[in-house]
Amino acid sequence: MFGVILLLLYAAYGGWKYREEIRRYTWQQKGAAVFVFIGLIAIGTFLIYVVGNRLVAFLPWQWLQLVVFFVIVVLVLYPIRFVLAKAMVRIFHLSEE
């Protein structure tokens, strides 16, 4: 519960800090960004939780399960980071940096 409250406070602070820049974009751009972000979070969560847990369940040792699960998390999050960046560049017509 504390983590959710902290996340909401951080999001509110970010919205306040960048409010002038956020106002420049249309509602369609803002909605598309939120949709892409939530969609990628859902895909990543599914892959890590469902697929990752099913794959490591077959491993006999706890330490090996931990290592393989960590590798799965990295293999899921790393490409999602680039997909999200590419989507935001296209949505907001930014230059790729």
C-alpha positions, 0 to 999 in steps of 0.5 A: 500500500505504501508503495502505491501511495509513493508511486502516486505522489511521484507521478503527481510531482512529475505532472506538476514539474513538467506541466507546461510541456505536458500541456503542449501535447494533444489529448490523442497523444497523451491517450496513446502514450498512456495506452502504450505504456499500460499495454507494455506493462501488462505484456511484461507482467504477463511474461515475467509472472506467468511464463517466468514462473512456469519455466523456473518451476521445472528447475530442481535447485532454488539458486538456479531458479533465482538465476534463471528468473533474473535472466528472464526478467532482464530479457523481458525488460530490456526489449520493452525499454526500447519498444517504449522509447520508439513508441514515444518518439513516434507518438510525440514526434521527438528526435531520437536521442 
